[in-house]
Amino acid sequence: MLSQIPNSFNTSATSTICLITADPASAFRDAIDQPNFPAELRTRITRVIALSKLKTDFKQFEARRKLFGEHDIFLADDRVVTFLPKMLGKVFYKGGVKRPVPICIAAQKEREDGKRIKVDPAQLKKGAGVDGGRGFATPLAIAKEIESALSSALVHLAPGTTTSVRVGRAGMTPEEVSQNIEAVVSKLVEKFVTKGWRNIKAIHLKGTSTVALPIWHANELWVDDEDVHEEKKAFGKKLKPLEAAAEAKKLTDGTDAGESPGQKKRKRATGSAVKTEGPDADRHAKKKLKQDKLAEELATRKDKLKKQKEAAMAQVTDIS
């Protein structure tokens, strides 16, 4: 979960919230019923489910799908969030739109001079405090944690090379969406991307039923040629760096780079050396010509894309 974004898209008064908590759920219900808990937030919390009830009452697929459709936002106690993928299944976790957001609603242990203060066993009896001594935080602390989660952008890092982050809704103005994109991208690059902007190839903006529109594209993913390691292959087999160099030299001058000077001399005397003329030489010349042509096409395409990006940036600057 990233830090708070400038324009939240989860604070609508019409969006309903379902909370999944550790047992017992009654302790949390008592906390949100307290007078110091925000009334607007209380009306949005339409359901509180304990982990044990979730395991028994929502075991069937249809029950989970019904629960998925009844609420807009799902929040989960961070102490039980690791159990939810197995209990909720692909209904909640396949698309990721309503994946439960972890929040910390457990009571924080008091500290003194950097050390935790031991809790009196008498305070752990049932009925002590609002949460019955079961480890729930104060109503104000719970409300603050919920509001922080609702005003933040949630990031799910996938094993692949792309990541999707929700940054707004259709009813927001272009300025609000732009501010959210800037905040999310800056924090995402700072926290999760190794080497920062150097490893960002492109940024796209996509709606629910729209194509992905590119709003930023890197000129070059790697600026220095030394950072690109070409892997040479021969006869479908991967070669080590020294073997690849020897094979490349063999293909260029028609000799075996691994042979000693004496062996090369004996080969020339017996006439067994590879000739630089003939079908093999023509094949190597055609291959080199094809590689040079491909490199020239790539360089031309790169220059064309760079000019297009510069023209687009100039047009955006003129409009602004």
Secondary structure by P-SEA (a helix, b strand, c coil): ccccccccccccccbbbbbbbcccaaaaaaaaacccccaaaaaaccccccaaaaacccccaaaaaaaaaaccbbbbcccccccccccccccccccccccbbbbbccccccccccbbbbbcccccccccccccccccccaaaaaaaaaaaaabbbbbbccccbbbbbcccccccaaaaaaaaaaaaaaaaacccccccccccbbbbbcccccccccccccccccccccbbbbbbcccccccaaaaaaaaaaaaccccccccaaaaaaaaaaccccccccaaaaaaaaaaaaaaaaaaaaaaaaaaaaaaaaaaaaaaaaac
